[in-house]
């Protein structure tokens, strides 16, 4: 199964995370398929960047986000876009 999760980067006591698409059997910091953004919790306020369009595409293909990544995606409206494309998009195509 393909997962969207965080991979740790940075120095000791200065964590920095990439949001990556990875096969679930790989190690936490192992090879990944694609990077979708980053999350820096050390900065005040925390710095987050997400490629929303690519994230929506991966979720529609069946990639499962981890709990933490799902919370980050909610802040950026990714989960709402997935819902609209999955359910609302089908209704609009059938009507017109």
N, C-alpha and C positions, 0 to 999 in steps of 0.2 A: 504494500500500500504506500502511496506517496503522501508525505506529510509536509506541512508548512510549519517550521519551528525556528527557534533561535539557535544560533551557533555563537559560542563565546570567542571574543577576540580581546585584544588589549593587554595591558600589563597587569601585574599582580596589584590588587586593590584598586584597579582602574578598569573595571569591566566595560566592554563595548560589545554589542550584539548585532549580528546580521540576521535579517529575516530571510530564510532560505527555503527552497523547495528541495526535499531530499527523500530518498527511499528510506522507509522507517527502519530497515535493518542496519543502516549505516551508523557509525559512531556519531556522537554529538558534534564533534569538530571535524568529521570526515568530509569526504568529497560530496558536493551538492550539485543539483541539476541547474538551478538558477537562483540568483540573489534578487529579492524583491524590495529591499530597503535596509534600513538600519535603525537601531534603538540605542541611545546613549543615556542611561539612567543617572550617571554621575553629574551631568550638567544640571543647573538649576535655572529654569525648569527643564525637565528631561527633553532631549532632542529626539524626534522621531521623524523618519521619512519613509514613505511607502509608495510604491508604484501601484496605484489603485487598479488600473486597467488590467495589468498582468496578474494581480492577485485575484481579481474576479474571474479571469479566464482559467486560472489554475483550479479554483474552487469548483467552477462549472465542469471541469474535466474530471473531478472526483478527488482532488487533493483535500486532505483533512487538516485544518489548522489546529495547533495545540491550544490549550486553554489560554495561555498568556498571549499568543499571537491573535487569537479570536478577540480578546479584549482590546488589543491595539487596533485591530481591523474595525471594531465597532466605533471607535473614536473617529476614524476616517470615513465611515459610511460604506465600507466594503461589503459588509454583511447585508446591508439594506439594498445595495445595488445587485447583489447576487439574488436576493429574494425577488426583486422586481424583474430581472432578466429571466429568472426561472419560471415564475408564475404569471406575472403581468404581461411579459413579452409574448407569451404563447397566446393569450387572449386577444391581444391587439393584432397579431398576425392572422388569426382565424376570422376576425371580424372584417378586416379590410382586404 
